Amino acid sequence: MCGILGEFSIRGRLLDKERFLDLLHLSTNRGPDGSGHFCNGTSIQFGFNRLAILDLSDKGMQPMHSPSGRYTIVLNGEIYNHLQIRSVLVSGSRIESNNDAITVCYALDEWGIQRTIEKLDGMFAIGIFDNLESRLSLIRDFAGIKPLHYGLNDQYVVFASQYDQVCKHPVFHSQSIQPGVLKLYLEQHYVPDPFGIFHNTHQVRPGEIVDIDKTGALTKRNYWQFPANPRFEISSVQGALASIDEQLGRSVNEEMLSDVPVGAFLSGGIDSPLVCYYAQKDSVVPINAFTIGSDSEMHDESEDAAVYAALAGVKHVVSRMDSGEAAYYLDAAMGSLKEPFGDFSILPTYLVSKLAREKVTVALSGDGGDELFWGYERFASIAKNAGVMSFPKIMRYLIYGIERKVVKSGKINSGVLLSSLSSGHRSLHSRFRTAKLNGIFPDLASVRTPDEYNVYTYGNSTDPVKLLMEIRKSEFYGMMQKTLRKVDAASMENSLEVRVPFLKKSFIETALSIDPLVSYKADEKKYLLKRTLTRHLPGSPVNNVKRGFTVPLGDWMRQKLKGPFADVLLDKNMHATFGINSTKLVDLFDQHQSGQDNKWPLFTLYSLFRWKSKMSE
């Protein structure tokens, strides 16, 4: 895992080396084990901060060149199947190092970019310069585990692991904020791909290759997409359980490949205990498993995690957060965010990453299990409205009124009042309601979010399988991307590599081969994963309440976090910067102090203000 940075001059002039290295230094925490630099003197300049995981020698240092010299690359991430790729390369036997980036260089010479990328199974963000064609290619892994930001105008391209490295580059430093993207951030609590909040800044999408040639012409192509209608080759519970057991065990085993210590995150849920079970199964000594608890019974998962730790035989390492602990780590956690990010679970994620880094350099995570195996209540919440969405709106209002006041069966919900199932789905991810948003940001009231944001766009299908697949695809490219962004930011700030076995390509494809009618149960989330877990760890507390990885921020904002939040949120200079109605924002803050729950919009604004202040330094 590393930090990468690159420039491609189309008509402009490359930065001098000293200024370029100053930008590279911003991602030192991503790679504290060494830095590399390459410049061809005219058109490209690549930089690399290394977190050494495989082959700790200098043979693993980047930027790297392919043996022929045609390609120059920087790669952030891990390629889990790189040894298998070597075995089919004609030149594979000549590779001396066990570093994965070297394998990619050899593959590029033999296969070219498209075929090489299609072969990779891992998590990665890659910049490749074709010295023969004078073309830059930016590539992001199929699940979006590793971020890749870039700035582009008619003279210049800058790409980086961190957004601040792009928008602090002198070519893009003075860009203004895009109102539509700002509104999207406020609605979704992060900046989704392919957008950047500043003009002329972007993100590479998961599974995408972005090519920029020497004239500045840009083309995009997908090498992998989450399929809306895959082939369901597994149609029985027993077949599904056997496949999950085999393929998830293999995924965890392959992701434990490392020349440095490996541990795991452990919550009180289902996904991370499964990962811990398979990891411990393949280890001759107890692995370290890390848990963050809190002082809130509603949010604390540490007791269930302790049960899982004992059953799996892992060494359990626990830390607890309260409002005082949160206040102490607030600046550090927020400092891990190089772009606006409005999910306050960044606090426990930062702390568990810091805790893990004291003992290991690599940690396994259970992220992705909820999206692949129906782990959220909203799957059922959306699906239950499918039967009435084709009715006229007035009839849906009538049906909903009767259901709410008379029948009270819970068979439909307020989503039937919206224009479509997908718009209801999108609204479930917004905790900053439109009326409040427009009141605080009057200049945004008439602004549309970008039309290109189509994550939650699908038809009102009454086919249960088709609808479930559309919902799952939206979660994969929506909520999951926010979660992955958070984990990347918090872990990399602590120089910790986090690997995600559920999102290994081979396991994603296994999950997609299971008939949803076998896997999905409206009244039991993650049915197959629970069956798998209880088979291996009898006595697992699988019927516990799903809390999510979060903290009681609302209460803490009335305690020791009240002062720090007030200092930022009530800053009139920041209000002027964003055209904010100060009276409305002060009311929102005061209402929260009086007991109303406004933690989501307040944290979303707090993160935005802190980021903007940092960018102005």
Secondary structure, 3 states (H helix, E strand, C coil): CEEEEEEEECCCCCCCHHHHHHHHHCCHHHCECCEEEEECCCCEEEEEEECCCCCCCHHHCCCEECCCCCEEEEEEEEECCHHHHHHHCCCHHHCCCCCHHHHHHHHHHHHHHHHHHHHCCEEEEEEEEECCCCEEEEEECCCCCCCCEEEECCCEEEEECCHHHHHCCCCCCCCCECHHHHHHHHHHCECCCCECCECCEEECCCCEEEEECCCCCEEEEECCCCCCCCCCCECCHHHHHHHHHHHHHHHHHHHCCCCCCEEEECCCCCHHHHHHHHHHHCCCCCCEEEEEEECCCCCCCHHHHHHHHHHHCCEEEEEEECHHHHHHHHHHHHHCCCCCECCCCHHHHHHHHHHHHCCCCEEECCCCHHHHCCCCHHHHHHHCCHHHCCCCHHHHHHHHHHHHHHHCCCCCCHHHHCCCHHHHHHHHCCCCCHHHHHHHCHHHCCCCCCCCCCCCCCCCCCCHHHHHHHHHHHHHHCHHHHHHHHHHHHHHHCCCEEECHHHCHHHHHHHHCECHHHHCCCCCCCHHHHHHHHHHCCCCCCCCCCCCCCCCHHHHCCCCCHHHHHHHHCCHHHHHHHCCCHHHHHHHHHHHHCCCCCHHHHHHHHHHHHHHHHHCC
